[in-house]
Amino acid sequence: YSGIAEEAPGSYKDVAEVVDSADHANLARKVARVRPLACVKG
């Protein structure tokens, strides 16, 4: 199917910016920074 749309990477927000905003607004508290070890698609 040529009409199937893929996800647009530009539609996602920067995670660090969202976390910083939540921290500054006292909605959440930073406790750890994590990074992915693997990605499974299927």
Contact map, one row per residue, 1 for C-alpha under 8 A:
111100000000000000000000000000000000000000
111100000000000000000000000000000000000000
111110000000000000000000000000000000000000
111111000000000000000000000000000000000000
001111100000000000000000000000000000000000
000111110000000000000000000000000000000000
000011111000000000000000000000000000000000
000001111111000000000000000000000000000000
000000111111000000000000000000000000000000
000000011111100000000000000000000000000000
000000011111100000000000000000000000000000
000000011111110000000000000000000000000000
000000000111111011000000000000000000000000
000000000001111111000000000000000000000000
000000000000111111100000000000000000000000
000000000000011111110000000000000000000000
000000000000111111111000000000000000000000
000000000000111111111100000000000000000000
000000000000001111111110000101000000000000
000000000000000111111111000000000000000000
000000000000000011111111100000000000000000
000000000000000001111111111110000000000000
000000000000000000111111111111000000000000
000000000000000000011111111000000000000000
000000000000000000001111111100000000000000
000000000000000000000111111110000000000000
000000000000000000000111111110000000000000
000000000000000000100110111111000000000000
000000000000000000000110011111100000000000
000000000000000000100010000111110000000000
000000000000000000000000000011111000000000
000000000000000000000000000001111100000000
000000000000000000000000000000111110000000
000000000000000000000000000000011111000000
000000000000000000000000000000001111100000
000000000000000000000000000000000111111000
000000000000000000000000000000000011111000
000000000000000000000000000000000001111100
000000000000000000000000000000000001111110
000000000000000000000000000000000000011111
000000000000000000000000000000000000001111
000000000000000000000000000000000000000111
